[in-house]
Amino acid sequence: MADALETDVLVLGSGAAGLTFALHAAEHARVTVLAKGPLPEGNTWYAQGGISAVLDGSDSFDSHIDDTLDAGAGLCDADTVRFTVEHGPECIDWLESLGVAFTREPAGGDAPYHLTREGGHAHRRVIHAADATGRAVETVLIERAQAHPNIELLPNRNAVDLITARGVDGQRRCVGAYVLETRDGRVETIRARAVVLATGGASKVYLYTSNPDGATGDGIAMAWRAGCRIGNMEFMQFHPTCLYHPRAKSALISEAVRGEGGKLLLPDGSRFMDRFDARAELAPRDIVARAIDHEMKRLGADCLYLDISHRGGEFIHEHFPNIQAKCLEFGVDMTRDPIPVVPAAHYTCGGVMTDRAGHTDLEGLYAIGETACTGLHGANRMASNSLLECLVFARAAARDIAGRLDEFGTTDIIPPWDESRVTNSDEEVVVSHNWDELRRFMWDYVGIVRSDKRLERARHRIDLLLGEIAEYYGNFRVTNDLLELRNLALVADLIIRSAAARRESRGLHFTIDYPERSPVAAQTVLTPPARSVDPVSSAGSA
């Protein structure tokens, strides 16, 4: 077994949050960034719409704050919202200084950048790079990180679990992680003064999702196993419009299509959103997703339609070239015909409980981006606040760690990964079967509309799966699929428990048994059971 790798700060995740953190922190420390697969393969790369920030003279911080609080349905932390919004413009300036090419207005316009408007926003405040903002941001961040002498990027690494130890002061802290090298199956030990979870969300827990395959809630699951509180996991956001086609895996149709005049239609061509909300297509995502879900079930329809063909081919090609190309790939010409759409799981509003510096309950462990529950999103994330959150909190965490790095020590007693009592599995079908069953019953029972009976059915099934997966994990060598299934099942359990605990309908959580909103707004916070902790601990395979 090779000696443990060492770094000052270990970052799990190579999206906007992880790379933004790395670039800021690398001015003061050695930073190692892990990616589960190739570097760009994460939610950031697929983000279409843009980044919300107050960049126009007719807009204001107060308006952005009010819109965010309204979308969050009473569960946002007002101070966190203000902190995020007020740091938005300088984060955009930072990205521009790195070389991100945002879409500009024609010469002679009143504003330098083209700003679009999305659901829940009172103003045009979403800056974008055509309809591939995430790709533009991620490309530049990777280039800058690869060129930085204090940043090491390691692709094809999936963290197995966090390593904890007690310091000389007796306080338990995070000192590194066990990491699977996914190409050759080796488990590496990486020692670090601090660890940052930037692993994204958990929307792959559902059968239909806009997210890439890696969105399996790894950071949330690892933090829970390490003893951290998890908050608001019942608030899973379903994007209203994903391309409906048997082969259109994870094909998102950006909110900006509706922001630029796209109309939602029933199969007979009639509009319906004004029957659900006065804002019609520009209502927040939870309202639009529930309306589409309701109409599909009422009509027995496989999909509904989104039509922007009235804006003309030139406008569509200029503003949505990638969406247009994706639709054409599946035989849909959005310049002439409506796009068939269905809702799909999109964003995890809950996560690891943190403060505004990214601190978790475990000393030395930080969480940023979609992995974290900061108080920004409340019961429903407003469109394009997600990349903004990544930028703001990554910088805040980097500044905090820079000021405290000397306080963080490591331990000399981290044991290597022990797989002496496990074997290679000859029953991989167990993993694939459980993976399929999990995602299907979560979609059926814990989806857009819930009930006590559906949640109870999900509860029975997840208890059985957790037992099977724990037995399998304890007896066989870890694989990437097994690690993701283990994490997804734990996250599913947290979602089900959180949803069952909320006896009201609020934001993204709608239940037919409690359709009204409670007059008291309360967070759902789950605390791991107390357990004895060894001087060094992990959830090792043996």
C-alpha positions in Angstrom: 0.0 0.0 0.0 1.4 3.3 -1.0 1.9 6.1 1.5 -1.0 8.6 1.8 -1.0 11.5 -0.6 -0.9 14.9 1.2 -2.3 18.3 0.5 -3.3 21.4 2.4 -6.9 21.5 1.1 -8.7 18.6 -0.6 -11.7 19.6 -2.8 -14.2 16.9 -3.7 -15.8 18.2 -6.9 -14.6 20.1 -10.0 -17.6 22.2 -10.9 -18.1 25.9 -10.5 -18.0 25.7 -6.7 -14.9 23.5 -6.4 -12.8 25.3 -9.0 -13.8 28.8 -7.9 -12.7 27.8 -4.4 -9.5 26.3 -5.6 -8.5 29.4 -7.6 -9.1 31.7 -4.6 -7.5 29.3 -2.0 -4.5 28.5 -4.1 -3.1 32.0 -3.4 -2.5 30.7 0.2 -2.4 26.9 0.1 -1.7 23.8 -1.9 -5.1 22.6 -3.3 -6.0 19.2 -4.7 -9.2 18.9 -6.7 -10.9 15.6 -7.4 -13.3 14.9 -10.2 -15.4 11.7 -10.4 -14.9 11.4 -14.1 -13.4 13.8 -16.7 -12.9 17.3 -15.4 -15.9 19.0 -17.1 -18.4 16.2 -16.4 -20.7 17.8 -13.8 -23.8 19.9 -13.4 -22.0 23.2 -14.1 -21.0 22.0 -17.6 -24.7 21.5 -18.5 -26.1 24.7 -17.0 -27.8 26.7 -19.7 -29.6 29.7 -18.4 -27.0 31.9 -16.6 -26.1 33.6 -13.4 -28.5 36.0 -11.6 -26.9 39.3 -10.5 -27.9 42.9 -10.2 -26.1 44.5 -13.3 -28.7 46.9 -14.7 -29.5 50.4 -13.4 -33.2 49.7 -13.3 -32.7 46.7 -11.0 -31.7 46.7 -7.3 -30.3 44.4 -4.6 -33.6 44.8 -2.7 -35.6 43.6 -5.7 -33.4 40.6 -6.2 -33.6 39.8 -2.4 -37.4 40.2 -2.4 -37.7 37.8 -5.4 -35.5 35.2 -3.8 -37.4 35.4 -0.5 -40.7 35.1 -2.3 -39.6 32.0 -4.2 -38.2 30.5 -1.0 -41.7 30.4 0.5 -40.7 31.7 3.9 -37.7 29.4 4.6 -34.8 31.5 3.2 -32.4 33.0 5.7 -32.7 36.8 4.9 -29.2 37.6 6.0 -27.8 34.8 3.8 -29.9 36.0 0.8 -28.6 39.6 1.2 -25.0 38.4 1.6 -25.3 36.4 -1.6 -27.1 39.0 -3.7 -24.8 41.9 -2.7 -21.7 39.9 -3.7 -23.1 38.9 -7.1 -21.8 41.8 -9.2 -18.2 41.4 -8.0 -18.3 37.7 -8.7 -19.4 38.4 -12.3 -16.5 40.9 -12.6 -14.1 38.2 -11.4 -15.4 35.7 -14.0 -15.0 38.4 -16.7 -11.5 39.1 -15.6 -10.7 35.4 -16.0 -12.0 35.5 -19.6 -15.6 34.3 -19.5 -17.2 35.7 -22.6 -20.8 36.6 -21.7 -23.3 37.5 -24.4 -23.3 41.2 -25.1 -25.9 43.6 -26.4 -25.4 45.1 -29.8 -23.1 48.1 -29.9 -24.8 51.3 -28.9 -27.2 49.6 -26.4 -27.9 50.9 -22.9 -26.2 48.0 -21.2 -23.0 46.1 -22.1 -24.4 42.6 -21.6 -27.6 41.0 -22.7 -29.6 40.1 -19.6 -32.5 37.7 -19.7 -35.4 37.2 -17.4 -36.4 33.9 -15.8 -39.2 32.6 -13.6 -39.7 34.5 -10.3 -37.5 37.5 -11.3 -39.0 40.9 -11.5 -36.2 42.2 -13.7 -33.9 41.0 -16.4 -30.9 40.1 -14.3 -29.6 36.8 -15.7 -26.2 37.2 -17.4 -25.4 34.4 -19.8 -23.2 33.1 -22.5 -25.8 32.3 -25.2 -27.5 29.1 -23.9 -24.3 27.4 -22.6 -23.3 29.5 -19.7 -22.1 26.6 -17.5 -19.8 25.4 -20.3 -18.3 28.8 -20.8 -17.7 29.3 -17.1 -16.4 25.7 -16.5 -14.0 25.9 -19.5 -12.3 29.0 -18.3 -12.1 27.8 -14.6 -10.5 24.5 -15.7 -8.0 26.4 -17.9 -7.0 28.7 -15.1 -6.8 25.9 -12.5 -4.6 23.8 -14.8 -2.2 26.7 -15.2 -2.0 27.4 -11.4 1.2 26.0 -9.8 -0.6 25.4 -6.4 -3.6 23.4 -7.9 -3.5 19.7 -8.7 -6.4 18.3 -10.7 -7.1 14.6 -10.3 -9.8 13.2 -12.6 -11.5 9.8 -12.3 -11.5 9.9 -8.5 -14.6 9.1 -6.5 -14.4 9.7 -2.7 -15.4 6.6 -0.7 -15.7 8.3 2.7 -14.2 11.1 4.8 -11.6 10.3 7.4 -12.0 11.8 10.9 -9.6 12.0 13.9 -9.3 13.6 17.2 -6.8 16.4 17.5 -4.6 17.2 20.5 -7.5 19.3 21.9 -9.7 16.2 21.8 -12.0 17.7 19.1 -13.0 15.5 16.3 -12.1 16.8 12.9 -11.9 15.8 9.2 -8.3 15.0 8.1 -8.8 13.6 4.6 -10.6 11.0 2.5 -10.4 7.5 1.1 -10.7 7.8 -2.7 -11.4 5.2 -5.4 -9.3 5.5 -8.6 -12.2 4.6 -10.9 -10.1 3.3 -13.8 -8.0 0.7 -11.9 -10.1 0.1 -8.8 -7.3 1.2 -6.3 -8.4 3.0 -3.1 -6.0 5.9 -2.3 -5.7 7.6 1.1 -5.4 11.4 0.9 -4.4 13.4 3.9 -5.5 17.1 4.2 -5.6 19.9 6.6 -9.1 20.8 5.4 -11.7 19.1 3.1 -14.2 20.9 1.0 -17.3 19.1 -0.3 -18.3 20.5 -3.7 -19.9 17.4 -5.1 -23.2 18.8 -6.3 -26.7 17.6 -5.8 -28.6 14.3 -5.8 -31.2 14.5 -8.6 -30.1 11.2 -10.0 -32.1 9.7 -7.2 -35.1 10.1 -9.5 -35.9 8.2 -12.7 -36.2 11.4 -14.8 -33.6 14.1 -14.3 -31.9 16.9 -16.1 -28.6 16.1 -14.3 -25.6 14.0 -15.6 -25.0 10.6 -14.1 -22.7 11.8 -11.4 -25.3 13.7 -9.4 -25.6 11.0 -6.8 -25.5 13.1 -3.5 -22.0 11.9 -2.6 -21.0 14.8 -0.4 -24.4 14.9 1.4 -24.1 11.1 2.2 -20.5 11.3 3.3 -21.2 14.3 5.6 -24.1 12.5 7.2 -21.9 9.4 7.8 -19.3 11.7 9.3 -21.8 13.2 11.8 -23.0 16.4 10.1 -26.6 17.6 10.2 -28.6 17.7 6.9 -31.3 20.2 6.2 -34.4 20.6 4.0 -33.9 17.5 1.9 -37.7 17.3 1.0 -37.2 20.3 -1.3 -36.1 18.7 -4.5 -36.7 21.0 -7.4 -38.2 19.6 -10.6 -37.3 21.6 -13.7 -40.6 22.1 -15.6 -39.2 21.6 -19.1 -36.9 18.8 -20.2 -37.1 17.5 -23.8 -39.4 14.5 -24.1 -37.9 11.8 -26.3 -36.9 8.2 -25.5 -33.3 8.9 -26.3 -33.1 12.5 -25.0 -31.3 11.7 -21.8 -30.9 14.8 -19.5 -31.8 17.2 -22.2 -32.8 20.4 -20.4 -34.8 23.1 -22.1 -33.7 26.3 -20.3 -36.0 28.5 -18.3 -34.7 31.3 -20.5 -36.9 30.0 -23.4 -40.0 30.9 -21.3 -38.2 34.1 -20.2 -37.9 35.1 -23.9 -41.6 34.5 -24.7 -42.0 30.7 -24.9 -45.6 29.5 -24.3 -46.6 26.3 -22.6 -49.3 24.4 -24.5 -51.6 21.5 -24.1 -51.7 18.8 -26.8 -54.6 20.7 -28.5 -52.4 23.8 -28.7 -54.2 25.8 -26.0 -52.4 27.7 -23.2 -53.0 26.8 -19.6 -50.6 28.4 -17.2 -52.8 31.5 -16.5 -55.2 29.1 -14.8 -52.5 28.3 -12.2 -50.7 31.6 -11.6 -51.1 35.2 -12.8 -47.4 35.2 -13.9 -48.2 32.3 -16.3 -45.1 30.9 -17.8 -42.9 33.2 -15.6 -44.2 31.7 -12.3 -41.5 30.0 -10.1 -40.5 26.6 -11.1 -42.4 24.7 -8.5 -45.7 26.2 -9.7 -45.0 25.5 -13.3 -43.8 22.0 -12.7 -46.9 21.1 -10.7 -49.1 22.7 -13.3 -47.5 20.6 -16.1 -47.7 17.4 -13.9 -51.4 18.1 -13.1 -52.3 18.6 -16.8 -50.4 15.5 -17.9 -52.2 13.4 -15.3 -55.6 15.0 -16.0 -55.3 14.3 -19.8 -53.3 11.1 -19.6 -50.7 12.8 -21.8 -47.1 11.7 -22.1 -45.9 15.2 -22.5 -46.9 18.9 -23.0 -45.4 21.4 -25.3 -43.3 24.6 -25.2 -43.5 26.9 -28.2 -41.2 29.8 -29.0 -41.4 29.5 -32.8 -43.2 32.8 -33.0 -39.9 34.6 -32.2 -38.4 33.5 -35.5 -35.5 31.4 -36.6 -32.9 34.2 -36.4 -33.7 35.1 -32.8 -33.8 31.4 -31.7 -30.5 30.6 -33.4 -28.8 33.7 -31.8 -30.1 33.1 -28.3 -30.5 29.3 -28.1 -28.1 27.7 -30.5 -27.3 24.7 -28.4 -30.9 24.0 -27.4 -31.8 24.3 -31.1 -29.1 21.8 -32.1 -30.1 19.4 -29.4 -33.8 19.5 -30.5 -32.8 19.0 -34.2 -30.8 16.0 -33.1 -34.1 14.4 -32.0 -36.1 15.6 -35.0 -37.7 18.7 -33.4 -37.3 22.0 -35.2 -38.1 24.6 -32.5 -38.1 27.4 -35.1 -41.3 25.9 -36.6 -42.8 23.5 -34.1 -43.5 23.3 -30.3 -41.0 21.3 -28.2 -42.4 18.3 -26.4 -41.5 18.7 -22.7 -41.9 16.9 -19.3 -40.7 17.9 -15.8 -37.6 16.2 -14.4 -35.6 16.3 -11.2 -33.2 19.2 -11.4 -31.8 20.7 -8.2 -31.3 19.8 -4.5 -32.3 22.7 -2.4 -31.3 21.0 0.9 -28.0 19.6 1.9 -25.2 19.8 4.5 -26.0 22.5 7.0 -23.4 25.3 6.8 -22.9 28.9 7.8 -21.9 31.7 5.4 -18.3 30.6 5.4 -19.1 27.0 4.5 -18.4 25.5 7.9 -20.2 22.2 8.6 -20.6 20.6 12.0 -17.3 18.8 11.7 -14.1 20.9 12.2 -12.0 21.0 9.1 -14.9 20.1 6.8 -16.6 22.7 4.5 -19.5 22.4 2.1 -20.2 24.7 -0.8 -22.5 24.8 -3.9 -25.5 22.5 -4.3 -24.1 20.1 -1.7 -24.7 22.7 1.0 -27.8 24.0 2.7 -26.9 27.7 3.3 -30.3 29.2 3.7 -30.3 30.9 0.3 -32.9 28.8 -1.4 -35.4 28.0 1.3 -38.2 25.9 0.1 -37.6 26.6 -3.6 -34.5 27.8 -5.5 -35.1 30.8 -7.8 -33.8 30.3 -11.3 -30.1 31.1 -11.9 -29.3 31.6 -8.2 -27.4 28.3 -8.1 -24.2 29.4 -10.0 -24.3 32.6 -8.1 -24.3 30.6 -4.8 -21.3 28.6 -6.1 -19.3 31.7 -6.7 -20.1 33.6 -3.6 -19.7 30.8 -1.1 -16.6 29.3 -2.7 -14.9 32.6 -2.3 -16.1 33.0 1.3 -14.9 29.5 2.2 -11.5 30.1 0.6 -11.1 33.3 2.6 -12.0 31.6 5.8 -9.6 28.7 5.3 -6.8 31.1 4.3 -7.1 32.8 7.7 -7.2 29.6 9.6 -4.9 27.2 7.8 -2.3 27.3 10.5 -4.9 26.1 13.0 -5.5 23.0 11.0 -3.2 20.1 11.7 -3.1 16.6 10.3 -2.7 13.3 12.0 0.1 10.7 11.5 -2.1 7.7 12.3 -4.4 7.5 9.3 -4.6 3.8 8.4 -4.5 2.7 4.8 -7.7 1.4 3.2 -8.3 -2.2 4.4 -9.8 -4.7 1.9 -8.2 -7.8 3.3 -11.6 -9.4 4.2 -13.5 -8.6 1.1 -13.7 -10.2 -2.4 -14.6 -9.3 -5.9 -18.4 -9.5 -6.5 -19.9 -12.1 -8.9 -23.3 -10.5 -8.5 -23.1 -7.1 -10.1 -26.8 -7.5 -11.1 -27.7 -6.7 -7.5 -26.3 -3.2 -7.9 -28.0 -2.5 -11.2 -31.3 -3.9 -10.0 -31.3 -1.9 -6.8 -30.2 1.2 -8.7 -33.2 0.9 -11.0 -35.7 0.1 -8.3 -34.6 3.0 -6.1 -34.9 5.6 -8.9 -38.3 4.3 -10.0 -40.0 4.2 -6.6 -38.6 7.7 -5.7 -40.2 9.0 -8.9 -43.5 7.3 -8.2 -43.8 7.9 -4.5 -41.6 10.9 -3.6 -42.0 13.0 -6.7 -43.7 16.3 -7.6 -46.9 15.4 -5.7 -46.7 13.3 -2.5 -49.0 11.7 0.1 -48.6 9.9 3.4 -49.4 6.6 1.7 -46.9 7.1 -1.0 -44.2 8.1 1.5 -44.9 5.1 3.6 -44.5 2.8 0.6 -41.2 4.5 -0.1 -40.2 4.1 3.5 -40.7 0.3 3.4 -38.7 -0.1 0.2 -35.7 2.1 1.2 -35.4 0.2 4.5 -35.0 -3.1 2.6 -32.6 -1.5 0.1 -30.4 0.0 2.8 -30.0 -3.4 4.4 -29.1 -5.1 1.2 -26.6 -2.4 0.2 -24.9 -2.4 3.6 -24.5 -6.2 3.4 -23.1 -6.0 -0.1 -20.8 -3.1 0.7 -19.3 -5.0 3.7 -18.5 -8.1 1.7 -17.2 -7.0 -1.7 -14.6 -4.6 -3.1 -15.9 -1.2 -3.8 -16.8 -0.1 -7.3 -17.9 3.2 -8.7 -21.5 1.9 -9.2 -21.6 0.5 -5.7 -20.4 3.8 -4.1 -23.0 5.8 -6.0 -25.8 3.4 -5.2 -24.8 3.5 -1.5 -24.9 7.3 -1.4 -28.1 7.5 -3.4 -29.9 5.1 -1.1 -28.8 7.1 1.9 -29.9 10.4 0.3 -33.3 8.8 -0.7 -33.7 7.9 3.0 -33.0 11.5 4.0 -35.5 12.8 1.5 -38.2 10.4 2.5 -37.7 11.2 6.2 -37.7 14.9 5.6 -40.8 14.8 3.5 -42.7 12.7 6.0 -41.8 15.2 8.8 -43.3 18.2 6.9 -47.0 18.1 7.4 -47.8 21.0 5.1 -47.3 22.0 1.5 -44.6 24.6 1.0 -42.5 25.5 -2.0 -41.3 22.3 -3.7 -42.9 20.0 -1.2 -46.6 19.4 -2.1 -48.6 16.7 -0.4 -52.3 16.0 -1.0 -52.8 15.1 2.7 -51.7 18.6 3.9 -52.4 20.9 0.9 -52.2 24.2 3.0 -49.1 26.0 4.1 -48.5 26.1 7.9 -48.5 29.6 9.4 -45.2 28.7 11.1 -42.2 28.3 8.8 -39.7 25.8 10.1 -36.6 24.1 8.7 -36.4 20.3 8.5 -33.1 19.4 10.1 -32.0 15.8 10.5 -29.2 14.9 13.0 -27.2 11.7 12.7 -27.6 9.2 15.6 -25.0 9.5 18.3 -22.2 7.0 17.9 -18.9 6.2 19.4 -16.0 7.5 17.2 -12.6 5.9 17.1 -9.4 8.1 17.1 -9.4 7.6 13.3 -12.6 6.5 11.6 -14.1 5.9 8.2 -16.8 3.7 6.7 -14.3 1.3 5.4 -15.1 -1.8 3.4 -13.9 -4.2 6.0 
